[in-house]
Amino acid sequence: MLSSRSNSSADAVEVEVVRPDDGRLESVWVALFIAAVVLLGALGIWARQTPATLADPSASLTTAERQLLLELSIAADEIEFMQGLLGEEALTLGNLTQQALLPLFVGQDFQAWQTIEQGCFLLAQPNTSTAFALSLQAGAATAIFYTPELVHPPHTCNELSGWLRMDNNL
């Protein structure tokens, strides 16, 4: 664009250069915007990662122990149902074997079951040091506990706090 000014000493011509809007800088801004969105997305994903948790305790179980854990969870559900029908007096080993006829309590491993206290039972695995405990106490949620090494059998269900809780892993 040309503009002219009149000056007392001489006429001067001033030239102003106007660049055409051809979009050369637009692609740079779009690339920067895309890079910023990708960077913010990557930072968001990184920030929302959960910390590594401990390995699943049931991963260290043998196939037979996993089968037993599954049978324990099924038996616990059945016992809870029967407890609602029969009352709390049904929670003895004798009643579970005679009235309930649960395979877990009737089978050949029945001799390994011990009563810790009312509604709390211990199954020590023969020929191994592993043990399972089934807590069906009134007023508390059903719980299945596991210990890879049974040093001494618990005398109450309150002593199972150091054992691994396995019913959460099913």
C-alpha positions in Angstrom: 0.0 0.0 0.0 1.3 3.3 -0.8 0.7 6.4 1.1 1.9 9.9 0.4 2.5 12.7 2.8 3.3 16.2 2.0 6.3 17.5 3.6 7.6 21.0 3.5 11.0 20.1 2.3 10.2 17.3 -0.1 7.5 14.9 -1.0 8.3 11.6 0.6 6.8 8.3 -0.3 6.4 5.7 2.4 6.0 2.1 1.5 4.2 -0.4 3.8 4.6 -4.1 3.0 1.4 -6.2 3.8 1.9 -9.9 3.8 -0.9 -11.9 2.2 -2.9 -14.3 4.5 -1.7 -17.5 3.0 -1.9 -19.7 6.1 1.8 -20.4 6.5 1.7 -19.8 10.3 -1.6 -21.6 10.7 -0.1 -25.0 10.2 2.6 -24.3 12.9 -0.1 -23.3 15.4 -2.2 -26.4 14.6 0.9 -28.6 15.1 1.7 -26.9 18.4 -1.9 -27.4 19.6 -2.0 -31.1 18.6 1.3 -31.6 20.4 0.0 -29.9 23.5 -3.2 -32.0 23.5 -1.2 -35.2 23.1 1.3 -34.2 25.9 -1.6 -33.3 28.3 -3.3 -36.6 27.5 -0.1 -38.6 28.2 0.4 -36.7 31.5 -3.2 -37.4 32.5 -2.8 -41.1 31.8 0.5 -41.2 33.7 -1.0 -39.4 36.7 -4.0 -41.7 36.9 -2.0 -44.9 37.0 -2.6 -47.0 40.1 0.4 -48.1 42.0 1.4 -51.7 41.7 -0.4 -53.9 44.1 0.7 -57.1 45.7 0.2 -60.3 43.7 -3.0 -62.2 44.1 -2.6 -64.5 47.0 -4.5 -67.3 45.2 -1.8 -67.3 42.5 0.5 -69.2 44.8 -2.1 -72.0 45.5 -1.8 -75.4 44.0 -4.6 -76.8 41.8 -5.9 -78.9 44.7 -5.9 -75.8 47.0 -7.7 -73.7 44.4 -10.3 -76.4 44.1 -10.7 -76.5 47.8 -11.0 -72.7 47.9 -13.8 -72.9 45.3 -15.6 -75.6 47.3 -15.2 -73.5 50.5 -16.8 -70.5 48.9 -19.7 -72.6 47.6 -20.2 -74.3 51.0 -20.1 -70.9 52.7 -23.0 -69.7 50.6 -25.0 -72.8 51.2 -24.3 -72.7 54.9 -25.4 -69.1 55.1 -28.6 -70.0 53.3 -29.2 -73.0 55.7 -28.4 -70.9 58.7 -31.3 -68.6 57.8 -33.6 -71.6 57.7 -32.2 -73.7 60.6 -30.9 -71.0 63.0 -27.5 -70.7 64.6 -27.5 -74.1 66.2 -26.9 -75.6 62.7 -23.3 -74.3 62.8 -21.7 -77.4 64.3 -19.6 -79.9 62.4 -22.1 -82.6 63.3 -25.0 -80.7 61.9 -23.0 -79.7 58.8 -22.2 -83.4 58.1 -25.5 -85.0 59.0 -28.1 -82.4 58.0 -26.4 -80.4 55.3 -24.6 -83.2 53.5 -22.1 -80.7 52.0 -19.4 -82.6 50.0 -16.7 -80.6 51.7 -17.7 -81.8 55.1 -18.8 -85.3 54.3 -15.9 -86.4 52.2 -12.8 -88.2 53.3 -11.2 -84.9 54.5 -13.9 -84.6 57.2 -11.5 -85.8 59.8 -9.2 -82.8 59.1 -11.9 -80.3 60.1 -11.8 -78.9 63.6 -14.1 -76.4 65.4 -12.2 -73.4 66.5 -15.3 -71.8 68.1 -19.0 -71.6 67.4 -19.3 -70.8 63.6 -15.6 -70.9 63.0 -13.9 -74.0 61.5 -10.3 -75.0 60.6 -9.3 -77.3 57.8 -5.7 -78.4 58.2 -4.4 -80.0 55.0 -3.0 -83.5 55.5 0.6 -84.0 54.6 1.2 -80.2 54.2 1.4 -77.2 56.5 -1.3 -75.2 54.7 -4.6 -74.6 56.4 -8.0 -72.9 55.6 -10.4 -71.4 58.1 -14.1 -70.7 57.5 -15.7 -68.1 59.6 -19.5 -68.1 59.7 -20.0 -66.2 62.9 -23.4 -64.5 63.4 -23.4 -60.8 62.8 -20.2 -60.9 60.8 -19.6 -61.5 57.1 -18.6 -64.9 55.9 -14.9 -65.1 55.5 -12.4 -67.7 54.2 -8.9 -67.5 55.5 -5.7 -69.2 54.3 -2.2 -69.7 55.7 0.6 -71.3 53.8 2.3 -72.5 57.1 0.2 -73.4 60.1 2.5 -73.1 63.0 -0.1 -73.6 65.7 -3.9 -73.8 65.3 -5.9 -70.7 66.4 -8.0 -70.9 69.5 -10.5 -68.2 68.4 -11.5 -66.7 65.1 -9.9 -63.4 66.3 -6.5 -65.0 65.8 -7.0 -65.2 62.1 -6.1 -61.6 61.5 -2.6 -62.6 60.3 -4.0 -65.1 57.8 -4.7 -64.2 54.1 -8.3 -63.4 53.4 -9.3 -65.5 50.4 -13.0 -64.8 49.9 -12.2 -61.4 48.3 -10.2 -63.1 45.5 -13.0 -65.2 44.1 
